[in-house]
Amino acid sequence: MESNPMLVAGQKFDTGRKWVDESGVAWRIFRRLYRLGALPNATTINTAHGETIDPLKHAHIVGFWANNGTTMKLIAADPVVSVDATNIIVTATANLSAFTKSEIILEWAG
């Protein structure tokens, strides 16, 4: 897979970078943009990422939320975003459904 400077929703690409684990094995780092829609109302949403991801290897998550022209980056404790072997997990303790658009950029070693 070729390194691609453009970030296209749903398209996986090789960043050209490597992550080296504790045993010295170098893993390629991939990136994909996911559009998740509205944030949850004091609940959890799970979105399948469709990749083979070991969360104990390199995994990096960047999130953005939008509401009526206001965009926020994932920096606060609410919502909490995590990744497991199957899903991107977004958990909100408050009603964040006013944020009608959300995007997650996920990087992982594979």
C-alpha positions in Angstrom: 0.0 0.0 0.0 1.4 3.4 -1.0 1.7 6.4 1.3 -1.0 8.9 0.6 -1.0 12.5 1.9 -4.7 12.9 1.3 -7.2 11.7 3.9 -10.2 10.3 2.3 -13.1 9.0 4.5 -13.2 5.2 4.6 -9.9 4.8 2.7 -7.0 3.0 4.5 -3.5 4.1 3.7 0.0 3.4 4.8 1.5 6.5 6.6 5.0 5.4 5.6 6.0 5.3 9.3 6.8 2.3 11.4 6.2 1.4 15.1 8.7 -0.9 16.7 7.5 -3.2 19.4 9.4 -4.3 22.5 10.8 -7.4 20.7 12.2 -5.2 17.8 9.6 -6.1 15.2 8.7 -3.1 13.0 5.0 -2.7 12.1 3.6 -0.5 9.4 1.3 2.3 10.6 -2.0 2.8 8.8 -4.5 5.6 9.0 -8.2 5.8 8.2 -10.9 8.6 8.6 -14.3 7.5 10.0 -17.4 9.6 9.9 -19.6 8.6 12.8 -22.5 11.1 12.7 -24.0 12.6 15.8 -22.4 12.1 19.2 -24.5 10.1 21.7 -26.9 11.3 24.4 -25.4 10.1 27.6 -24.8 6.6 26.3 -22.2 4.6 24.2 -22.1 4.0 20.5 -20.0 1.3 18.8 -18.8 1.6 15.2 -17.1 -1.3 13.6 -13.7 -0.2 12.2 -13.3 -3.2 9.9 -9.6 -3.7 10.6 -7.4 -6.1 12.5 -6.2 -3.9 15.4 -4.4 -5.0 18.5 -5.0 -2.1 20.9 -1.8 -3.0 22.7 0.2 -2.1 19.6 0.4 1.5 18.5 -3.0 3.0 18.3 -3.7 6.8 18.0 -7.1 8.4 17.9 -7.9 12.0 16.9 -11.5 13.1 17.0 -13.4 16.2 15.8 -17.1 17.2 16.5 -19.1 19.9 14.8 -22.3 21.8 15.6 -23.7 24.7 13.6 -20.3 25.7 12.3 -18.5 25.2 15.7 -15.8 22.5 15.5 -14.1 21.0 18.6 -11.1 18.6 18.8 -11.1 15.6 21.1 -9.4 17.1 24.2 -11.9 16.8 26.9 -13.0 13.9 29.1 -16.5 13.8 27.5 -16.9 12.0 25.2 -14.4 9.2 25.8 -13.2 7.6 22.6 -11.4 4.2 22.6 -10.7 1.3 20.3 -10.9 -2.4 20.8 -10.2 -5.2 18.4 -13.6 -4.7 16.7 -15.0 -1.2 17.3 -14.5 2.5 17.8 -16.3 3.2 21.1 -17.6 6.6 21.9 -19.0 7.1 25.4 -20.7 10.3 26.6 -21.9 11.0 30.1 -23.9 14.0 29.0 -26.2 14.8 26.1 -23.8 15.6 23.2 -26.3 14.9 20.4 -26.3 18.6 19.4 -22.9 17.7 17.8 -24.4 16.3 14.7 -21.2 15.5 12.9 -18.2 13.6 14.3 -15.0 12.3 12.7 -12.4 10.0 14.1 -8.9 9.6 12.5 -7.5 6.3 13.6 -3.9 5.2 13.3 -2.8 1.7 14.1 0.2 -0.7 13.6 -0.5 -3.7 11.5 
